[in-house]
Each structure stands twice: as C-alpha cells, then as structure tokens.
Amino acid sequence: MTGPQVTWWAWVVVFVVSALDLAIQGHDLSALRFVLGLLTVNGLVFACTIWPRVIASQDDMIVHNPFRTFVIPWLAVRQVMVADSVQVRCARRSPRKDKTVYSWALSSPRRANARTEMRARQWERTGRGRNRPPGWDRMPESAKEIAKMGPADLIARELASIARLVKAEAVGATVAAPGTAADSQAQITGMDGAVGTAGSDGALVPVVSGYWAWQPIVAILVPAAAFTLAMLIK
C-alpha cells in the first residue's frame, strides 16, 4: 500500500537529518541517548510500515505482520475476506477450529472503503468523477466492477482466485490418481471470495504455520535495551 511506504520514507528523512545534526553538534551522553531512542523508534516504524507484506508463491502465501509471520498453504485457504483488512480463514486439522489470519499490510479502513463506494456511485450515476477510467461507457460490466474496487479488494480477489485454481488442480490430480477417488472431496465456491477446504475430515488440509518475526523484533529490542542501559548511566 502507498500509505506505509510514504510514512517509512518520510521517517527516514527525519531520521537521517536528526542523526547528521547529532553527529555535528552532539558528542555527549545525551546525544547517545537520543540516537538510541531514534533507533528504537526506527525499528518500530520499520515493523509497522515496510516489514508487513503478503507474498504469494506457487505453493502458499506468506503473511508478514509486524511481529508474527504466517505461512498458509493454498489448500488450507477456506475464505479470503475484506473487513478492516484482508483476512484469510484457514482450515486446520480436526478437532482444531478454523484460524483467521489478519493481514496488517493489506489494511482496508472503513473511511477509505466509503470513499471508494461513493466514487463508484458517482461514476454510475453521472458518468463523471475524479479519476474516471477512460472509455468507461464502452467497458464491459466485469471491467467496471474491477475498476470500482479498492486496492485491498482487488488483492483479496486475486488471492482467492489463486487459491481456487490451486485447489481445483489438486482435486483433479487426486481424481486422476488410481484408488483415491474417495479422498477427492472438495468444496469450491463461486466468485464471492470464498474458497473451500480439501477433504471433508481435514486429513488433506496442510498445516498453517506461524512464528515470531525476529527481524523487526530485534530491530526494536536491541536499540531499546541499549537505550535503557544508557539511561541508567549517570
């Protein structure tokens, strides 16, 4: 998203200017404390802006949140939803309940959603509006629907589409394999973003793994610990 990138690079400018000013003028313990404080804030801004992202590969999607990372195999995706952010509902093996993974990077604020809906209504009602796509009147309805969607909705749609394709291919391969037709049950839904889970008993559902995102955690804790020690020095 554009917002986090703008925030990060604006902060980088502030950080560099402040660091250069301290390098020229400050050579005491107070300057050291200020630098360590800046580095701590830098780690926090990094964890909340540039680090969060969603990576879609052939086998899975990786959701990087500020302090947690989730690896979600496509076959474990039940549904891709959009609320305040893009959310992925993942199937887990019985008796565990489904898990919902929230994407920090693909945020979808309600105010931004309201502006997108208002812009779409203006295009439909008056044929005019800011950033109206050229050739709107000649566009097919499917293209108009895509043009009216916000960035998070478009990405969620694409993720759901990939999950459906991977699941359909897996079901086809299972049916083609001799003696495995009984295990080929799957629920593939329509274009609403919902994606079924492979296997009615969860036996075919891959494991969704989550672990701590050590890079941003270290980027915050190391300068924070050094800052704490510097504050204790008299």
N, C-alpha and C positions, 0 to 999 in steps of 0.2 A: 504494500500500500504506500501511497505517496506521503501521507502524514508522518509516519515514523521515520522515513528517510530524511525528510526536511528537518524534523526535530533533532535527529542524530547529527547531521552536518552543521546545523546551527550551533549545537552544543560543542562540536569540535572546534569551531571558530572561537567560541568563548573560552574554551579550554586552552587553546594554543596562545591566544592573546594574553590570558592570565598567567600562563606558565612563562612566557617571554618577559612579561613585566616583572615577575618574581626573580627570574634569572638575572635581570639587570639591576634591580633595586634591593632585593631581599637576600640576605646571607646570614640569617639568624634562625633560631629555633622556631619562631613564629612563622617564618616563611616556609620552613619544612612542614610544619603542621598544616599550613594552608595547602601546600602541594599534595600532601597525603589525603587531605579532605577532598580536594579536586579529583584525585584518582579514585577515591571511593564513589563519589557521585558519578564519575565517568563510567565505572563498572555498572552502576545501577541503570544509567541511561542506556548503555550497551545492551544490558539484559532485557530492557523493556522496548527497545526500538529495532535495532539491527539484527540481534540474535533470533528473535521469533520468526519462524517461516514454516512453510509447508512444502515438502519435497515429494513429488510423485515420481516413482520409478516403475519399472516393469512389474515388480513383484509386490510392492507395498507403497504406502505413503508414510512419510516421517513428519510428525508434528513437533516442531521445536517451540516450546513455551519458555517463558523467562527462566524457570528453574526445573522444569521437567521436560523430558523428551519421550514421545510415544512412537513406536513402530507398529503400524497397523497393516497387516496383510490385506490385500483387496478382498480375499474370500471371507474375511471376518467382518466386512462392512455390511451392516444392515440398512443404514439410512444416513444420508447426508442432509442436514437441516440448516436453516439460517434463522437465527434469532438475533441476539445482540452480537453474535459472532457465528462463524461457521462451526457447526457441531457434527461430530461423527459418532453415530451409535454403533457400537461394535458388539458382535456376538461373542460369547465366551462359553466354554465347555460346561455342561451341566455338572453340578447344580448351581453354578455361579450365574448371577443375573447379568444382563447386558450392561456394558460400560459406555458412558458418553464421554468423549474426548472433546474438550473445548479448545478452539484454536485462537490463541492470543493474536497472532499475526493477521488473521482474516476477520478483523472486527467489523461489525455492521451496526453502528449506532442507530438508534431509533430516529433521531433527528435527520440523519443522512438518508435513511430509508424514506422518511416522509418527503424530503426534498425530491428524491428520485421519483416517487409516485406522483407528486404534484407536477413535475416536469413532463412525465409521460401523459398525464391527463391534458396538459396544455397542448402537447403535440397532437393528440387525438381530437381535441375539441376545436381548436382554432387553426391547426395546421402550421402553427408558428411556435416559437420558443427558442430559448438560448441553446446553442449547440445542436440545433435540429439537424439530423443527418441529411445530406444532400440526396435528392431523389426519393424523399420519404413517401410520396404518394404512389410511386411505382414499385416500392418494396413489397415483397410477399409478407404475409402475416407472420410467418415464422421468424423472418429477419427483423420485423418490427418488435416482436416480443423480446428478442435478444437485445436490440438497441435500447429498450426501455429498462433493462435490468441494471442493477448496480454491480460494482466490481465483485463484491462478496458473493452475490447471487450467481454471477457468471462462473466464478471459480467453483462454487458448490455444484453447479450443474455439470461442469466438466469432470469433477471428481466422481460424481455419481455415475456419469456416463462411462468412465474408465472402469469403475467397479462392476457395472453391469456387463461390460464386454468381457472382462477377465472371468467373471463368474459364468457367463454363457459358454465361453471356451472351455472352462473346467468341466462343466456339466456335459458338453459334447464329447470331451475326451473320455469322461467316465462311462458314458453310454456306449462309446465305441469299444471300450476295453471288454474282453470276454469275461463273463461271470460277475460283472459289477453293476448290472442294471439296477439291482435292488438298492444300491447306495447312491443313485444318481438324483435323488430328490433335491429340488431347489426351488426357491420362490423368487422369480424375477418380476418385479412390478413395473408399472408404466413410467411416464416421464415426469412424475412428481418428485423425483429425487430419492425415492425410497428404493433400497436395494435389499433383497432377501439374503438369508444366510444359507450356506450349503450344508445339507444334511439335517434331517429332522431331529436327530438326537444329539447334535452338536459334535459328533465324532469326527466330522470332516473339517471342523472350524479350526483354523490355525490360531496360534497363541498371539495375543496382543501384548506386547512388552512395553514397560515403562521404566525409565531410570532417571536419576538426577542428572541435570545438565551441568556438568562440572565446570565448563569454561566460564559461563557468566558468574557462577557461584564463586570461583576462585578470583575472578576479576573484581568482585566486591569484597570478599573476606580478607584477602591479603593486604590491600591498602587500608582496609578498616582496622585490621589488627595492628598494623604499623602506626596508624593514626592514634589508636588508643594508647600504645606504648609511648608515643611522642607526647601525648597529653599528660602522662604520668611523670614525665621528666620535669624536674624543677630547675 
